[in-house]
Amino acid sequence: MTVGKFCNREVIIAEKNSNVTEVAKLMRYHHVGDVVIVDSNGGKAKPVGILTDRDIVIELIACDVALDTVAAMDVMSYELVTAREADSIWDTLQIMRAKGIRRVPVVNDAGELEGILSIDDLLELFAEELNLLAKVPFREQLVESTTRP
């Protein structure tokens, strides 16, 4: 299974010089907890950071910083971990776990933003897989009951 197959392709983005208040409004409007900060040089969106609702609360609100005076690039996570579309789900999950991150922007071979993969997406995928796995014993019993002499 590849990251590209399961990532969310509807990514909310903002330019790195966007005002944090504008970014927070995007989060509220789209009901998301993060916005991928991009540099759209030449029309192609390349992720340069990520700004989460937690970043805004911990770094700004808790420190009484006026949100309208701060740009996204001033608060965003700069050590951006990305995954390529062809990367395996398992390998990406291991990186997310090791780095302690909940969301990974997904990029193409040119480094352009294609989607985002979150822990929530992975939980949904694994829950579906576990549900199918849980049905195996019952299916086995059904098969055995129809093949008895």
ABEGO torsion letter per residue (X at the ends): XBAAAABBABBBBBBAABBAAAAAAAAAAAGBABBBBBBABGGBBBBABBBBAAAAAAAAAAAGBBAAABBAAAABBABBBBBBAABBAAAAAAAAAAAGBABBBBBBAAGBBAEBBBAAAAAAAAAAAAAAAAAAAAAAAAAAAAABX
